[in-house]
């Protein structure tokens, strides 16, 4: 037991040295790091948002809106389809998940069912076909109902969230945030982490805008101040900011969709000097834009963003080049943000921020300082106690503790785990717990010595007898931390990670490393009595 | 050579004499804690209740009266103001705003705007806004974590020891956890995600302590085949007393800096852990051991060979 083969000694020392080398980049200055090869320089502990400052946002996709959209579309297309098939109806009522058509003549139910079935989209299935319709059409009692199936709802949700993530990523990339994390969470949520963002308001504004842009005609005959919009129109508020009218009556029919935009940039109008957004259409958009402007010269054409009228300029001449300009009393930042939104595309549904945790960078720096100071003081206190209680053997334990801390940092760096404020508390706590193993061993050695065993025998018995206790005691804590890691969020996860590493590594440092040190010391000095 | 010994060698305290007192006091405290949990209840933080916390640093010492007045005019329910570290640092707490999750955001933005307008030069150092659905889930997950941890401990100890040990450890853990909850209720400290982490840590520490003492009892059961269980338990506790107190001491020393220098964020965590260390250490001796004595009085002793039940537990040297 007390004999260490040469290769084992080599391995133990190699692990310690390697750990130290891996930890070093954490302590180098920026200049030193830039001189090092990048694979080595990047081997640093990943600081959590609570330590480096930044913003954690949890967004939820409004699935209700996604389904409402589809149901509204269904009402429109049902109207057209039923008219084409000569099916008479008295009403089409939108519901939660579908529509109900009241038939004028119940005998036409079968025709109506067939007509509505044609509205279904196929979902699932591969390139070879297959799949199934997303509508369940049933009839009875003089009415026909078309409902979105469960599978269709799920499919819609998945599509909406995937599309949202893509758009969120594009929008955030435009803001120039470094290393953002954008990840799906659960069925309808997106987690966005933005390190170093001090003012998350701009990002939140960017993400809180659906950016559904449409070009629609203004109904000039109706009065926007009247309470009710005429059929086929909406009364929409103006976003122009006081210089024009406060609301417009806008036709529901979308002439050109924002999805047909290919590019948008902010610029300034050379004549007036005001900020504008220039945009370009794809070929379909350009053709439709040309058609509409040709047919409607002299009438106002509204640019509607998220149900607000950005501007409603009068068409002076047909615009055929597929390019246009939006002016709307913008500041430079407004124009830029609008350009970003248009370039990135529209979200399929509104996003809501349901959780925000933002930490300013100076608070993060304060936390690091407080954390490091606590770890330093804690380390000194624990070492002082160990040396007071166990003398030289206590000093061995302190050395192991130092190696333990270094190796924990090395593991965190290597695995790119995130160090959080509770994580620092975890390091501190594992200092206290790690020496537990050495206390167990040293107490055992004392007991064996008192029983009259020799020097070597006591040490050997001390280690072997304490070993299963140590494993039992530490495994229970490791199990708890694993649970905390799986169920915890953000900062708490960091706590679980550091404790787990600290404890697992202490199994190596407190037993293997300390044993190697003790045995080397015993062989060298051959003491008559043990200093415990 | 000077050696710091927390208890003298060859200590022989008859702990099991106080077994009834220990159990009764513990049961009383735990029941009181459960009562406190329901009334007046815990001071749930925004993690579990939803709401808004904003930490701001004002250029001069903050004028709490005027700040309170301004914020109350926003009509956002009860506004709590608290000095946070220095007179310039203000912690603003708002109840969960009525409406959906997004309503928290609107309210938080309002407060930020008000601060910027009212006290120019104020920096917002931290903002946390949690909606109702998120806080509900966080609470559920927190409780699930505690439940699973208890279960995992039960299974682990059951496998490694005889069932009496497993039962004793779990009952002790339950008593420990309820007392920690009671501690939160009495001190009014925020009960949030960090509190769950603290409770799990105390559970881990407590189990660790129990395992060491139990381990020695099991070992002694094999060595002293004729010794009465009560004497044997006392002996085991005494033998491990230096280790038990030593580990408590080392952990305590490592946690103390958190309570003093950890900054506002970690201070509560440190304080709860200090309480937990005292709790876990005393419960190893006064709760876990007596339960084992009651359960094992006949069973563990009469058909003593424990070796067959746990062959791998203690490798012979």
Interface residues (C-beta under 8 A of the other chain):
Chain A: X50 X58 X60 X200 X201 X204 X352 X353 X354 X355 X356 X357 X358 X359 X360 X362 X363 X366 X367 X370 X371 X373 X374 X375 X377 X378 X379 X381 X382 X384 X385 X386 X388 X389 X390 X391 X421 X422 X424 X425 X428 X429 X431 X432 X433 X435 X436 X439 X440 X443 X447 X450 X460 X461 X464 X465 X467 X468 X469 X472 X473 X474 X475 X476 X477 X479 X480 X481 X483 X484 X487 X488 X489 X491 X492 X495 X496 X499 X531 X532
Chain B: X1 X2 X3 X4 X5 X6 X9 X55 X100 X101 X102 X104 X105 X108 X109 X112 X123 X124 X125 X126 X127 X128 X129 X130 X131 X133 X134 X138 X141 X142 X144 X145 X148 X149 X152 X153 X156 X157 X160 X193 X194 X196 X197 X200 X201 X203 X204 X205 X207 X208 X209 X211 X212 X215 X216 X239 X240 X242 X243 X246 X247 X249 X250 X251 X252 X253 X254 X255 X256 X257 X258 X260 X261 X262 X263 X265 X266 X269 X270 X273 X312 X313 X314 X315 X317
